[in-house]
Amino acid sequence: MYTQNLLKELTSEIGISGYEYDFSRTVKKILDKYCEKTIIEKSGNVKGFLTPFDKTKKTVLLEAHLDRIGLVVSEVLDNGFLKFRTMGGVDERILPASEVYVLGREVCFGVIGEIPPHIKGNSDSLNQAPKISDMLIDTGLSTEEVKKKISVGVPILLRSQFLELEDGKISSAALDNRAGMTAIFECLELIKGKTAPVNVCVAFTIGEEMGLLGARTLDFELEPDLAVIVDVTHGKTHDSKSLGTFELGTGPIICRGPNLHYEKTNKIIDLAQKTEIPFDVEVAPDNTGTNAWALQTMEMGIPCALVSIPLRYMHTTVETVCTDDIKNTARLLSEIVSGGDKIA
Amino acid sequence: MIRNEYTVFAPSGSEQKMIEFVKEKLSAKFEKIRVDALGNLICSSGDGGLCIECGMDTCGIMMVEIDKHKSRFAGAGGINAEYLIDKKIEFKDGNFGFARYDGDDASKSKICDLYLEGDSEPLKIGDFGVVASEFSEDSNKIYGNSIGNRVGLSVVSQALEACGKIENLTVIFSAQKRTKARGIQAFFAANEFDRVITIDGAECSGAIKTGKGSFLVVADKIGTAPKEFVDEISKKADKNGVRLEKAVVGQDFCIGTIATLGKGTACVAIAVPVNNKNKTIESIEKSDIDECVKLLKILID
C-alpha cells in the first residue's frame, strides 16, 4: 500500500510549474525522513543527501521533476469569466467541460464551458477542437467579486480524481511526474538502514514542464558520477502506435540514445537482467524531452541514465500508470545505488 | 591512414572507436589525454590559453524496433530519409542491413517510413548504425559519404602530427557535434579559454568555393568572431603565404554557442569547403585541406 498511499498523497498536492514552492516544502518534509541533510534551493528545487559525503565513494544522483502542468489566469473579465493560458504542455483537447480550482486569494471553483452545438452555427467549427484562446473559465462570480478574489497570474488547477482501476492501475492527474517521485521515495524506503557503497543524493526539481528550468539551475554540491533521471513515457493503449509506446506492467523503461551515457545505460540494462527486474528499452535518438537533456551538459558533463514509467494519456487529468511499474522502478533504482562502482 | 579518419565507426552518441583511434595517434603529443563524462576526448598540454575544437562524430541511425522482416530505426544526429534509401547500414560489430522504402515518392519519405532489410537476429534496440563508408581519392580530391563531418578532425590531427611535442594547447575532439553540439555545450560551459578555434566542413555556397584554401568564418548564423582575433589569424596566414579567405555563413558553426558558454570566450571558425555537402558522395579538394593544415600548424606553433 506504500506506493498507492504515497502516490495519492503526492497527486493531491498542487505544485503547478512556476508555483511549486508550497509543494517543495511538503517534499522536503517527506525527504527529511530518509536524508541526513535536505535543502530547498532558491528556485524551489529540493535536494537531499542520504549520508555525509564520503570522498572515497562515487556519487549517484536520483532525480525527478516535482512540478505538474496547469493553467494560469491571463485576464479577468466581467461576469465572473476568466481567460487563461497553459503552464506546460496541457492537452488542450481535454479542456472543454473540465472543472477547475482557481487558486486566488480564496480558492474558487470554475468550469471551462463551450458553446453548445445547437447554437454554435457554423458546421465547420463543430468539427474542430476549440482553441485555448477561445475558451473561458466560468466561475459564476459577479464582476465585482471575481475582480476582488482573482487576479492575473493566479494559477489554476484542473480538477481530477485519484481512481484505483483494476489490476493495480491508477488514474489521476499529475502522475507525470509524481509517479517518478514515488519510485524514488520507494527506493529510499528499500535502502533505508543499509549502507550504500556510493554517496546517494536526491533532487526533485521544479519547472521541467516549462523547459527544464529547475534542472538547468540545479546546484551540484557533489558532482555526480551518474544521474538517474526518473520520469514517465508513453504507455500503450488499444489504439496507439506500437512504436514508442510501452505496455503498462512491463516497466521500468530504460532509454538509450546520445542524450544518455552509453556504457552506464548498458550496465543498468545488464543489472536489470541479472536481478530479474522486468524492463523494456526505448530509444531517443535526440533530445529525450526530460531533465536528462539539461543535466547532461552541466558541470563538466554529467553521465545520465533515464528510467521511465509507462503512462497512458499523458498531460491529461486521467493519466494512468500501473503500480507494479513504480515498484519495479524503485527496485531497479535500489539495485543501481547498491551496485556501487560497478554502475556509477 | 587519412582514410581511417573519415571511415571510423562513430555515429553521434557512440564515438568510442574514434576515441581509441585518435588516442592512439596523438597520445605521445600531449601531456594529458582524458575522456569526459559526455564522451569528449580532451588532449592538453600546459595551461592551454588556446583551444581547438573539432567534432568526431557523424550522423547515423538508432534501431528502435527489431523485427524479423522489417526492423525500424530513427535518425541520430540529423540525417534525412531520402539520403538513406537503399544505402547499406553498418553496425559496430560488423552486422549490416539495407535501408528500404516501399513508398512511391522518396522525396516525401520520413525516417519512420523506412525499414531495415537484413538479418535482424544480432541487432538490439538502441544499436547505432551508420551508412557504410565509401571513400575514394584521386590526385586532386577525396570523395566519400559524410566526409564533411570528419574533415575538421582530419585537418586537426594532420596539423598536430606535423607539429613537434605540443606545449601549450588544448584540443577537444567533441562528441555529439551533430546532435545539437552537445559535447561542445558540456565542455565549454565548464572550461575557460582565452581563445577558441572551431573547425568543420562547410557547404560550398556564396563566397565559399573549393580551390581557394580554407575560410575564416567571421560570422555564422548565431555568432560573430571578435575582430582582433580574426585580424590576428589573417595576418599570420598572410605572413606565411597560406591561402585564407574570410566568409560570413548562414549555417551554425558553433561560434555563438562557444562564445556564450561559461564566462564567454573569443571564438572563430575555420571552414574547409565541401562540395555536394549532405549528398550521397561529398568531395573535398586536397589543396584546401593542405592549406588548412598549414594554417593550423602555424597557429599551434
Interface residues (C-beta under 8 A of the other chain):
Chain A: S242 L243 G244 R256 G257 P258 N259 H261 Y262 V281 E282 V283 P285 D286 N287 Q296 T297 M298 E299 M300 G301 I302 P303
Chain B: S12 G13 S14 Q16 D36 A37 L38 G39 N40 I61 M62 M63 V64 E65 R72 A74 G75 A76 G77 C112 K124 I125 G126 Q176 T179 K180 R182 G183 Q185 A186 F187 A189 A190 N191
